Amino acid sequence: MSQDLPTPEFRAAMHRVADLLADYLEGVGERPVLPGVAPGEVAARLPAAPPEGPQPLDVLLDDYQRLIEPHVTHWNHPGFLAYFAITGSAPGIVGEALAAGLNVNAMLWRTSPAATELEERVCDWLRQMMGLPPEFRGHINDTASTSTLVALAAARHRAPGLAARSRGLAGRPEVPPLVLYTSDQAHSSVDKAAIVLGLGHDQVRRVASDAEFRMRPDALAAAIAADRAAGRRPLAVVATVGTTSTTSVDPVPEIADLCAEHGLWLHVDAAYAGVAAICPELRARMPGLARADSIGVNPHKWLFTPVDCSVLLVRDVANLRAAFALVPEYLRTDEPGVTNLMDLGFQLGRRFRALKLWMVIRAFGVEGLRERLREHCAMARELAARIEADPAFELAAPVPFSVVCFRARLPAAAAPAPEDAGAAQDRLNERLLARINAAGPFFLSHTVLDGRYTLHAAIGNLRTTRRHLDDLWQLLSRSAAELVP
């Protein structure tokens, strides 16, 4: 008996999968973005025990169509405008399928020369596209959370006299608390990195942001000074280029000056907006990137690459390698001058993620990618202009890229006493968001800005068009008018 399925059966199934995916992408916009299922409903339809005998792939694919595809949240939907809208594009899907077929583990150069060298090259392509200097070297992680963790571990390793790699941090009273700094708008992955690295959540300083939700350098300087005076040791600053709520850009040049003055590592979390640097006019909105020690960029957010694909670019790859390289005898090889990707992070096994990014860059071309990013930014500006022009709504933050934050307003006649007005507006916007998401064609998310509940629309899917935004605006306007008392 063959140990795997017969090749003709596999070939027929893959042809059917190709048709399934092509049909899905072609018709995904006709589905509700959010599946109409209750918690536990999918699990209730799945057998409690695995099958004892084999089942034909056609039966499995029938069940996929019946149980899985209708019951996922459709991130590839043109009306998916929540969080950061993403696209698993056709070339990226092809690359992902091929990577699954090859099934390589690129931990050592020897275990997959092509995967290793393609990863180095495609990361350097991205570096060039972003206009960064050649000293930056890149490798691919799963998500920005991992990239941030790896970068801050490298920062901890570089800190003089700490010897955290060999001696750890626990039980060392001579080591003062190590402090991380980031803005009050930064992603929670910074906090989680502090927890995992043993620095402690209490040692994360959330620095105040300004009226445009950017980290304030004066507040950062004051926080560093206060920690030094209290006997704590500042370690690193995480600046954000494209914050999660508003896509604001921290003033990296001023932050870099403070890092240089105090000998701190500067990591830039550019998970969302970093790819926009491929457009020169958008790169101009994020000065100072080249002064960072490390930069995290997620092609799976706004460069149309299927999840997971987060590129970490570091200035000093030797320091990164020194922080993580650990080679047991069974992984020792004798190829001179090669990169072993396992030395650049805590993960030993590494998927062939570079293949899908390589496919995307080549299939669209750099100029084609620029055109698509510019179109998304233009659509966001148009939506923001509609919001600003309508007295029933208000823009809640600037729109530097393709995310729009806004609120519905209570008309003066319906507004309660001033002390209750904010809470009433929050309730209105909560109800508005629930109504929009229940309608089916769109999925928006929310955040809180200046203490107020705020709707968040992210334009970033290749299939989102102006027609979709016209429909969204009509739904918003109609729903808000129906909800106002």
C-alpha positions as CSV (number, residue, x, y, z in Angstrom):
1,M,0.0,0.0,0.0
2,S,1.3,3.5,-0.9
3,Q,2.2,5.5,2.2
4,D,0.6,8.7,0.8
5,L,-2.5,9.1,-1.3
6,P,-2.2,8.0,-4.9
7,T,-0.9,10.8,-7.2
8,P,-4.1,10.8,-9.5
9,E,-6.3,11.3,-6.4
10,F,-4.0,14.1,-5.2
11,R,-4.0,15.8,-8.6
12,A,-7.7,15.7,-8.9
13,A,-8.2,17.1,-5.5
14,M,-5.8,20.0,-6.2
15,H,-7.6,20.8,-9.4
16,R,-10.8,21.0,-7.4
17,V,-9.1,23.1,-4.8
18,A,-7.9,25.5,-7.5
19,D,-11.5,25.9,-8.7
20,L,-12.8,26.2,-5.1
21,L,-10.4,29.1,-4.4
22,A,-10.9,30.8,-7.7
23,D,-14.7,30.7,-7.2
24,Y,-14.4,31.8,-3.6
25,L,-12.3,34.9,-4.5
26,E,-14.5,35.7,-7.4
27,G,-17.7,35.6,-5.3
28,V,-16.5,36.5,-1.8
29,G,-18.0,40.0,-2.0
30,E,-21.5,38.5,-2.3
31,R,-21.3,36.9,1.1
32,P,-21.8,38.5,4.5
33,V,-18.4,39.4,5.9
34,L,-19.2,38.0,9.3
35,P,-20.7,34.4,9.5
36,G,-24.1,34.1,11.0
37,V,-23.1,31.5,13.6
38,A,-23.3,31.4,17.4
39,P,-20.4,30.2,19.5
40,G,-20.1,26.5,19.5
41,E,-22.3,26.0,16.5
42,V,-19.5,24.9,14.2
43,A,-18.0,22.6,16.9
44,A,-21.5,21.0,17.3
45,R,-21.5,19.9,13.7
46,L,-18.0,18.4,13.8
47,P,-17.6,14.7,14.9
48,A,-16.4,14.4,18.4
49,A,-13.9,11.6,17.5
50,P,-11.6,11.2,14.6
51,P,-12.5,8.7,11.8
52,E,-11.0,5.2,12.2
53,G,-10.8,4.6,8.5
54,P,-9.8,6.7,5.5
55,Q,-12.2,9.1,3.9
56,P,-12.0,10.3,0.3
57,L,-10.6,13.7,-0.4
58,D,-13.8,14.6,-2.3
59,V,-15.8,14.0,0.9
60,L,-13.3,16.2,2.9
61,L,-13.7,19.0,0.3
62,D,-17.5,18.6,0.4
63,D,-17.3,19.1,4.2
64,Y,-15.0,22.1,3.7
65,Q,-17.6,23.7,1.5
66,R,-20.4,22.9,4.0
67,L,-18.7,23.5,7.4
68,I,-15.7,25.7,7.0
69,E,-16.0,28.2,4.1
70,P,-19.4,29.6,5.1
71,H,-18.4,29.9,8.7
72,V,-15.2,31.9,8.6
73,T,-14.9,35.7,8.9
74,H,-14.0,36.6,5.3
75,W,-10.8,38.7,5.5
76,N,-10.6,38.6,1.7
77,H,-14.0,40.3,1.5
78,P,-13.9,43.8,-0.1
79,G,-16.1,45.0,2.7
80,F,-13.7,43.8,5.4
81,L,-12.7,47.2,6.7
82,A,-11.9,46.3,10.3
83,Y,-8.5,46.3,12.1
84,F,-6.1,46.5,9.2
85,A,-7.8,45.3,5.9
86,I,-5.6,42.6,4.2
87,T,-5.5,40.6,1.0
88,G,-4.4,37.1,0.3
89,S,-3.7,37.9,-3.4
90,A,-3.7,35.4,-6.2
91,P,0.2,35.3,-6.6
92,G,0.6,35.1,-2.8
93,I,-1.9,32.1,-2.6
94,V,0.1,30.4,-5.4
95,G,3.3,30.9,-3.4
96,E,1.7,29.6,-0.2
97,A,0.5,26.4,-2.0
98,L,3.9,25.8,-3.5
99,A,5.6,26.3,-0.1
100,A,3.2,23.7,1.4
101,G,4.1,21.3,-1.3
102,L,7.8,21.7,-0.9
103,N,7.4,21.5,2.9
104,V,10.9,22.6,3.7
105,N,12.2,23.7,7.1
106,A,14.7,26.5,6.4
107,M,16.4,26.3,9.8
108,L,19.9,25.8,8.2
109,W,21.2,26.8,4.8
110,R,21.7,23.0,4.2
111,T,18.1,22.2,5.0
112,S,17.0,24.5,2.2
113,P,19.5,26.5,0.2
114,A,16.8,28.1,-2.0
115,A,14.5,29.0,0.9
116,T,17.4,30.7,2.8
117,E,18.9,32.6,-0.1
118,L,15.5,33.7,-1.4
119,E,14.5,35.0,2.0
120,E,17.7,37.0,2.2
121,R,17.2,38.4,-1.3
122,V,13.5,39.2,-1.0
123,C,14.1,41.0,2.3
124,D,16.7,43.0,0.6
125,W,14.3,43.8,-2.2
126,L,11.9,45.2,0.4
127,R,14.7,47.2,2.0
128,Q,15.5,48.8,-1.4
129,M,11.8,49.4,-2.1
130,M,11.6,51.3,1.3
131,G,14.7,53.4,0.6
132,L,16.6,52.0,3.5
133,P,20.5,51.9,3.5
134,P,22.2,48.6,2.7
135,E,23.5,47.9,6.2
136,F,19.9,46.7,7.1
137,R,19.5,42.9,6.8
138,G,16.2,41.2,7.0
139,H,14.6,37.9,7.8
140,I,10.9,36.8,8.0
141,N,9.0,36.0,11.1
142,D,5.3,35.0,11.5
143,T,3.9,38.2,12.9
144,A,5.0,41.6,14.2
145,S,4.6,40.4,17.7
146,T,7.5,38.0,17.1
147,S,9.5,40.6,15.3
148,T,9.2,43.0,18.2
149,L,10.1,40.3,20.7
150,V,13.2,39.3,18.7
151,A,14.3,43.0,18.3
152,L,13.9,43.7,22.0
153,A,15.8,40.6,22.9
154,A,18.6,41.9,20.6
155,A,18.4,45.2,22.5
156,R,18.8,43.4,25.8
157,H,21.8,41.5,24.5
158,R,23.6,44.6,23.3
159,A,23.2,46.4,26.7
160,P,26.7,46.5,28.2
161,G,27.4,44.6,31.4
162,L,24.1,42.9,31.4
163,A,25.0,39.4,30.2
164,A,21.3,38.4,30.1
165,R,21.9,35.6,27.6
166,S,24.3,33.7,29.9
167,R,23.1,34.8,33.4
168,G,19.5,35.7,32.9
169,L,17.8,38.4,34.9
170,A,16.1,36.6,37.8
171,G,17.8,36.6,41.1
172,R,20.3,39.3,40.3
173,P,19.8,42.2,42.7
174,E,22.7,44.0,41.2
175,V,20.7,44.5,37.9
176,P,18.4,47.5,38.1
177,P,14.9,47.2,36.5
178,L,15.2,47.5,32.7
179,V,12.7,49.9,31.2
180,L,11.0,50.0,27.8
181,Y,9.3,53.1,26.4
182,T,6.5,53.3,23.8
183,S,3.6,55.6,23.2
184,D,0.1,55.3,24.7
185,Q,-1.0,54.4,21.2
186,A,1.5,51.5,20.6
187,H,0.5,47.9,20.0
188,S,0.1,45.5,23.0
189,S,2.9,43.3,21.5
190,V,5.4,45.7,23.2
191,D,3.9,44.9,26.6
192,K,3.9,41.1,25.9
193,A,7.5,41.3,24.8
194,A,8.4,42.8,28.2
195,I,6.6,40.0,29.9
196,V,8.2,37.3,27.9
197,L,11.7,38.8,28.2
198,G,11.5,38.9,31.9
199,L,11.5,42.7,32.2
200,G,8.1,42.8,33.6
201,H,4.9,44.6,32.5
202,D,5.5,47.2,35.2
203,Q,8.7,48.3,33.4
204,V,6.8,49.4,30.2
205,R,6.3,53.2,30.1
206,R,3.4,54.3,28.0
207,V,4.5,57.8,26.9
208,A,1.8,60.4,26.3
209,S,0.9,61.3,22.8
210,D,0.0,64.6,21.2
211,A,-3.2,65.8,19.7
212,E,-2.5,63.8,16.5
213,F,-1.8,60.6,18.6
214,R,2.0,60.7,18.1
215,M,4.5,60.1,20.9
216,R,5.7,63.3,22.6
217,P,9.5,63.5,22.7
218,D,9.3,65.8,25.7
219,A,7.3,63.3,27.6
220,L,9.7,60.6,26.5
221,A,12.7,62.6,27.7
222,A,11.0,63.2,31.1
223,A,10.2,59.5,31.5
224,I,13.8,58.5,30.8
225,A,15.1,61.1,33.3
226,A,12.7,60.0,36.0
227,D,13.7,56.3,35.6
228,R,17.4,57.2,35.7
229,A,16.9,59.2,38.8
230,A,15.0,56.3,40.5
231,G,17.8,53.9,39.8
232,R,16.2,52.1,36.9
233,R,17.9,51.4,33.6
234,P,16.3,52.5,30.3
235,L,16.9,49.9,27.7
236,A,14.9,50.6,24.5
237,V,12.3,52.7,22.8
238,V,9.6,51.3,20.5
239,A,8.4,54.1,18.1
240,T,5.4,53.4,15.9
241,V,5.0,54.2,12.2
242,G,1.3,53.6,11.6
243,T,-0.3,53.2,15.1
244,T,-3.0,50.5,15.4
245,S,-5.8,52.9,16.2
246,T,-5.1,55.9,13.9
247,T,-2.0,55.0,11.8
248,S,-0.2,58.0,13.3
249,V,3.5,58.3,12.8
250,D,5.7,59.0,15.9
251,P,8.4,61.6,15.4
252,V,11.2,59.2,14.8
253,P,14.0,61.7,14.3
254,E,13.5,63.3,17.7
255,I,13.1,59.9,19.3
256,A,16.3,58.7,17.6
257,D,18.1,61.8,19.0
258,L,17.1,60.8,22.5
259,C,18.1,57.1,21.9
260,A,21.5,58.3,20.8
261,E,21.9,60.6,23.7
262,H,21.1,57.8,26.2
263,G,22.4,54.8,24.4
264,L,19.0,53.2,23.9
265,W,18.0,50.7,21.2
266,L,15.4,52.1,18.8
267,H,12.9,49.7,17.4
268,V,10.4,51.0,14.9
269,D,7.1,49.1,14.7
270,A,6.1,49.8,11.1
271,A,3.9,46.7,10.8
272,Y,1.1,48.5,8.9
273,A,2.5,51.6,7.3
274,G,6.1,50.6,6.7
275,V,5.2,49.1,3.3
276,A,3.9,52.6,2.3
277,A,7.5,53.7,2.2
278,I,7.8,52.1,-1.3
279,C,5.9,55.3,-2.4
280,P,8.4,58.2,-2.2
281,E,5.6,60.7,-1.3
282,L,4.4,58.4,1.6
283,R,8.0,57.7,2.7
284,A,8.4,61.4,3.2
285,R,5.7,61.1,6.0
286,M,7.9,58.8,8.0
287,P,11.4,60.4,8.3
288,G,14.1,58.9,10.4
289,L,13.5,55.2,9.6
290,A,17.1,54.8,8.6
291,R,18.2,55.7,12.1
292,A,16.5,52.8,13.8
293,D,18.3,49.8,15.1
294,S,15.5,47.5,13.9
295,I,12.3,47.9,11.9
296,G,9.3,45.5,11.8
297,V,7.2,45.5,8.5
298,N,4.3,43.2,7.7
299,P,3.8,42.5,4.0
300,H,0.8,40.4,5.1
301,K,-1.0,43.6,6.2
302,W,-0.8,46.0,3.2
303,L,1.4,44.3,0.6
304,F,-1.1,41.7,-0.4
305,T,0.8,38.7,0.9
306,P,-1.1,36.0,2.8
307,V,-0.6,35.8,6.5
308,D,1.9,35.1,8.1
309,C,4.8,37.3,6.8
310,S,6.5,39.8,9.0
311,V,9.9,41.1,8.0
312,L,12.4,42.2,10.7
313,L,15.1,44.5,9.4
314,V,18.1,45.0,11.7
315,R,21.1,47.3,11.4
316,D,23.6,44.9,13.2
317,V,22.9,41.4,12.2
318,A,26.0,40.2,14.1
319,N,24.5,41.4,17.3
320,L,21.2,39.6,16.5
321,R,23.1,36.4,15.8
322,A,25.1,36.8,19.0
323,A,21.8,37.1,20.9
324,F,20.3,33.9,19.5
325,A,22.8,31.6,17.9
326,L,23.0,28.2,19.7
327,V,24.2,25.3,17.6
328,P,24.0,21.8,19.0
329,E,26.2,19.1,17.5
330,Y,23.4,17.5,15.5
331,L,22.8,20.8,13.7
332,R,26.5,21.7,13.1
333,T,27.5,22.1,9.4
334,D,30.7,23.1,7.6
335,E,29.5,25.3,4.8
336,P,31.5,28.6,5.1
337,G,29.9,32.0,4.8
338,V,26.2,30.9,4.8
339,T,23.3,32.2,6.7
340,N,21.5,29.8,9.0
341,L,18.1,31.4,9.6
342,M,17.7,29.6,12.9
343,D,20.5,31.9,14.3
344,L,18.4,35.0,13.9
345,G,15.6,34.3,16.4
346,F,14.3,31.9,19.0
347,Q,12.5,29.7,16.4
348,L,14.3,26.7,15.1
349,G,11.8,25.6,12.5
350,R,11.1,28.2,9.7
351,R,8.4,28.0,7.0
352,F,9.3,29.0,3.5
353,R,7.5,32.3,3.8
354,A,9.7,34.1,1.3
355,L,8.2,32.3,-1.6
356,K,4.8,34.0,-1.4
357,L,6.4,37.5,-0.9
358,W,8.6,36.9,-3.9
359,M,5.6,35.9,-6.0
360,V,3.7,39.0,-4.9
361,I,6.5,41.5,-5.7
362,R,7.2,39.9,-9.1
363,A,3.5,39.5,-10.1
364,F,2.5,43.1,-9.4
365,G,5.9,44.8,-9.8
366,V,7.0,47.6,-7.6
367,E,5.2,50.2,-9.6
368,G,2.0,48.1,-9.6
369,L,2.2,47.8,-5.8
370,R,2.7,51.6,-5.5
371,E,-0.4,52.3,-7.6
372,R,-2.5,50.1,-5.4
373,L,-1.3,51.7,-2.2
374,R,-1.9,55.2,-3.6
375,E,-5.4,54.2,-4.7
376,H,-6.2,53.0,-1.1
377,C,-4.9,56.2,0.3
378,A,-7.0,58.2,-2.2
379,M,-10.2,56.3,-1.3
380,A,-9.5,56.9,2.4
381,R,-9.1,60.7,1.8
382,E,-12.4,60.7,-0.1
383,L,-14.2,58.9,2.7
384,A,-12.7,61.4,5.2
385,A,-13.9,64.3,3.1
386,R,-17.5,62.9,3.1
387,I,-17.3,62.6,6.9
388,E,-16.0,66.1,7.4
389,A,-18.7,67.6,5.1
390,D,-21.6,65.9,6.9
391,P,-22.7,67.5,10.1
392,A,-24.0,64.1,11.3
393,F,-20.4,62.8,11.5
394,E,-17.0,64.0,12.7
395,L,-13.5,62.9,11.8
396,A,-11.7,61.7,14.9
397,A,-8.1,61.7,13.7
398,P,-5.9,62.7,10.8
399,V,-5.7,60.3,7.8
400,P,-2.1,59.9,6.9
401,F,-2.6,56.6,5.0
402,S,-5.7,54.5,4.4
403,V,-7.4,54.2,7.8
404,V,-10.3,56.6,8.7
405,C,-11.4,57.1,12.3
406,F,-14.7,58.8,12.8
407,R,-17.8,59.1,14.9
408,A,-21.5,59.8,14.4
409,R,-22.6,63.0,16.2
410,L,-25.7,63.6,18.3
411,P,-27.6,66.5,16.9
412,A,-28.0,69.5,19.3
413,A,-31.7,68.8,19.7
414,A,-31.1,65.3,20.8
415,A,-28.0,65.9,23.0
416,P,-28.4,65.5,26.8
417,A,-26.8,67.6,29.4
418,P,-23.1,68.3,28.8
419,E,-21.9,66.0,31.4
420,D,-23.8,63.1,29.8
421,A,-23.2,64.1,26.1
422,G,-20.0,62.0,25.8
423,A,-21.5,58.9,27.1
424,A,-24.6,59.3,24.9
425,Q,-22.4,59.8,21.8
426,D,-20.5,56.6,22.8
427,R,-23.8,54.6,23.0
428,L,-24.8,56.0,19.6
429,N,-21.6,54.9,18.0
430,E,-21.7,51.5,19.7
431,R,-25.2,50.9,18.3
432,L,-24.2,52.2,14.9
433,L,-21.2,49.8,14.7
434,A,-23.4,46.9,15.7
435,R,-26.0,47.8,13.1
436,I,-23.4,48.2,10.3
437,N,-21.7,44.8,11.1
438,A,-25.0,43.0,11.4
439,A,-26.1,44.3,8.0
440,G,-23.7,41.9,6.2
441,P,-21.8,43.8,3.5
442,F,-19.3,45.4,5.8
443,F,-17.2,44.8,8.9
444,L,-15.8,47.8,10.8
445,S,-14.0,47.8,14.1
446,H,-13.6,50.4,16.8
447,T,-11.1,52.0,19.1
448,V,-11.2,54.7,21.9
449,L,-9.6,58.1,21.2
450,D,-9.5,60.9,23.8
451,G,-11.8,58.7,25.9
452,R,-14.5,58.5,23.1
453,Y,-15.8,55.4,21.3
454,T,-14.6,55.7,17.7
455,L,-15.3,53.8,14.5
456,H,-12.3,52.5,12.5
457,A,-12.4,51.9,8.7
458,A,-9.3,50.4,7.1
459,I,-9.0,50.3,3.3
460,G,-6.4,47.9,2.2
461,N,-8.1,45.0,0.3
462,L,-7.3,44.7,-3.4
463,R,-11.0,44.1,-4.2
464,T,-12.3,47.2,-2.3
465,T,-13.5,49.8,-4.8
466,R,-15.2,53.2,-4.7
467,R,-18.5,51.5,-5.3
468,H,-18.1,49.7,-2.0
469,L,-17.3,52.9,-0.2
470,D,-20.3,54.5,-1.7
471,D,-22.5,51.7,-0.4
472,L,-20.8,52.0,3.0
473,W,-21.5,55.7,3.2
474,Q,-25.1,55.2,2.3
475,L,-25.4,52.5,5.0
476,L,-23.7,54.7,7.6
477,S,-25.8,57.7,6.8
478,R,-29.1,55.8,6.8
479,S,-28.3,53.8,10.0
480,A,-27.1,56.9,11.9
481,A,-30.3,58.8,11.0
482,E,-32.4,55.9,12.2
483,L,-30.6,55.6,15.5
484,V,-30.7,59.3,16.5
485,P,-33.6,59.8,19.0
